[in-house]
Amino acid sequence: MALAVILGGGESGYGSAVLAASKGYEVLLSDSGILREPYRSQLVEQGIPFEENGHTLAKVLEAEFVVKSPGIPETVPVIRAIREKGIPVISEIEFAGRYLAPHTRTVCITGSNGKTTTTTLTYEIMRAAGFRAALAGNIGRSLALQVAETPQEEQPDWYVIELSSFQLDGMYDFRADIALLLNITPDHLDRYDHKMDNYAASKFRITRNQRPDDLFVYNGDDPETSARLPQVLPYSKAEKKAFYVKNGAEEAAVRYDAATGIMQCDDFRFPASEMRIKGLHNIADALAAVVACRRAGVPDEAIAGTLRRFGGVEHRLEPVATVGGVEYINDSKATNVDSVWYALQAMTRPTVWIAGGTDKGNDYGVLLPLVREHVKALVCMGLDNAKLVRSFAGVIPVYDTASLDEALKACRRVAEPGDTVLLSPACASFDLFRNYEDRGEQFKKAVAELAE
């Protein structure tokens, strides 16, 4: 019996282990740390072998293939040993894709920013139209677990899949029927030798294996995407497959006319003012979702209705409460500089900005004009804030704190009625929190306690 080794015991790892077991593989799930619940208990219940707090290398190297969880970098010793032996290393998405039903099609969404919003919006539009659709990837339950638990004939007609660059790195034969590349801005450069070209190439892997009849949607206003398109996709191929999302005056099948406020996709027109989510970045992402859904056959009425109802996603510019005249906003999902740029651009009141965490090679200089315009003080929240302090000291008042409690105390000293306190970290959360969701939840809980 062939051995499938699963490295990492989070959502994608657990789902991959269940799928491998259901397909008759001998399975070993191996994690360098302690497995979280409920995954540990469920593995025990299902009799799937696992190990914690380290890898038994001799056993791992017996694998026919390895499914690597996206959070594990290529530089760790176990991955190097696996690569040296020539054992294939794939992502959960690649593995699950082998078992998709013939009738199931995929909308795959990647980008440095806006992935979760666009994925959720696309899914909501499809569901509003009565389509049999499911969410997967970086959002919700893993694709592998859903495939494992669903007989082929009962699989949905559409999987709407959010894909990170790490998941795309392990994708080889998987194909997206509709691929959306929203933007490319510096993020996770510590995982890509601090080279933008390496990171961008990872994002463009979403087009891998696409056929001439498949659809590739990209933002024609994104400079990093447009600059690389000729090298990655020949123009003759791109023009057959791609839709341009334009915010400027250039005519295109898909565009936003800033003068009239109209979003246009061929004969579909929609006033951006009627969307609940605001900002040019949300307009671009919504247009990408519109293109995908129209290609999938969703009626225009369902698209327009969902655009009017959709209120965004948790932890992304999420209003929390107003306490003592001060508005608190949770933007914990802003784990890179570009996300913070959009958040600061959207601020209409004097802002006390909470930032910090695990730096990913950020260049904060691009934020300086918006900081000067919108931010009255920066509260750094992390175990090592030196880079943030250096970047903004002398521009605005900067407060150095090492916990959420300290950060909120600093905010209360600085913020006045009519101000906004914005948690928009620009960094990963792993120094003080389990993940960005945990950071956002703890922030919301602490603000709720302030309100009481």
Buried (B, 14 or more C-beta within 10 A) or exposed (E): EEBBBBBBBBBBBBBBBBBBBBBEBBBBBBBBEEBEEEBBEBBEEEEBEBBBEEBEEEBBBBBEBBBBBBBBEEEBEBBEBBEEEEBBBBBBBBBBBEBBBEEBBBBBBBBBBBBBBBBBBBBBBBBBBEBEBBBBBBBBBBBBBBBBEBEEEEBBBBBBBBBBBBBBBBBBEBBBBBBBBBBBBBBBBBBBEEEBEBBBBBBBBBBBBBEEEBBBBBBBBBEBBBEBBEEBBEEEBBEEBBBBBBBEEEEBEBBBBEEEEBBBBEEBEBEBEEBEBEBBBBBBBBBBBBBBBBBBEBBBEBBBBBBEEBEBBBBBBBEBBEBEEBBBBBBBBBBBBBBBBBBBBBBEEBBBBBBBBBBBBBEBEBBBEBBEEBBBBBBBBBEBBEBBBEBBEEEBBBBBBBEBEBBBEBBBEBBEEEBBBBBBBBBBBBBBBEBBBBBBBBBBEBBEEBEE
